[in-house]
Amino acid sequence: MTIYVGNLNYKAAENQLADLFAGFGEVKSVKIIKDNQSGRSKGFAFIEMDSEEASDKAIQALHESEFLGRSIIVNKARPKSNG
């Protein structure tokens, strides 16, 4: 299952997010979305975990928690729309 993480500190690194979510289960991938022009973080990421159970635990525990000085938004990622 893929998790959306928003309101990220722009200095957050993928390995920091992997460490944060690893406490809930195996993290398959972490992708911080970056601006194509500047290469800077857009302030959100997608995290793929190995099971729905691990994802649900992470969402419940981390939604609106503080990470690198910001209250992060954590929920199930919605499928990309073609609009």
C-alpha positions in Angstrom: 0.0 0.0 0.0 1.2 3.5 -0.8 1.0 6.3 1.8 0.9 10.0 1.1 3.0 12.2 3.5 2.4 16.0 3.2 3.5 19.2 4.9 7.1 17.9 5.0 10.0 20.0 6.0 11.9 20.9 2.7 15.1 19.6 4.3 13.6 16.1 4.9 15.6 13.2 3.3 14.2 9.9 2.0 16.3 7.9 4.4 14.9 9.9 7.4 11.4 9.1 6.3 12.3 5.4 5.7 13.6 5.3 9.3 10.5 7.0 10.7 8.1 4.5 8.9 10.3 1.4 9.5 9.1 1.2 13.1 5.7 0.1 11.7 6.8 -2.5 9.1 9.0 -3.0 6.1 9.4 0.1 3.9 9.6 -0.9 0.2 10.2 2.6 -1.2 10.3 6.3 -0.3 9.9 9.0 -3.0 10.1 12.7 -2.1 8.5 14.6 -4.9 10.9 17.3 -6.3 10.4 20.2 -8.6 11.7 19.4 -12.1 13.4 22.8 -12.5 15.0 23.5 -9.2 15.3 20.0 -7.8 13.9 21.2 -4.5 11.4 19.2 -2.5 7.8 20.1 -3.1 7.0 19.2 0.6 5.4 15.8 0.1 6.3 12.2 -0.5 5.0 8.8 -1.2 6.0 5.8 0.9 5.3 2.2 -0.1 5.0 -0.4 2.7 4.9 -4.1 2.4 1.5 -4.7 4.0 -1.8 -2.9 4.5 -1.6 -3.6 8.2 1.8 -1.8 8.6 0.5 1.1 6.5 -2.6 1.5 8.7 -0.5 1.4 11.9 1.8 4.1 10.5 -1.0 6.3 9.3 -2.8 6.1 12.7 0.5 6.8 14.7 2.0 9.5 12.5 -0.9 11.6 11.1 -0.5 15.1 12.5 2.6 14.1 14.4 5.7 16.4 14.4 8.6 15.5 12.1 11.5 17.9 11.7 9.5 20.7 13.3 6.4 20.4 11.1 3.0 18.7 11.7 2.9 16.1 8.9 -0.2 14.8 7.1 -0.2 11.0 6.7 -2.9 9.1 4.8 -3.6 6.6 2.1 -2.4 7.8 -1.3 -5.2 8.3 -3.8 -4.8 7.0 -7.3 -3.4 9.6 -9.7 -6.2 11.2 -11.7 -6.0 11.8 -15.4 -7.4 15.3 -15.2 
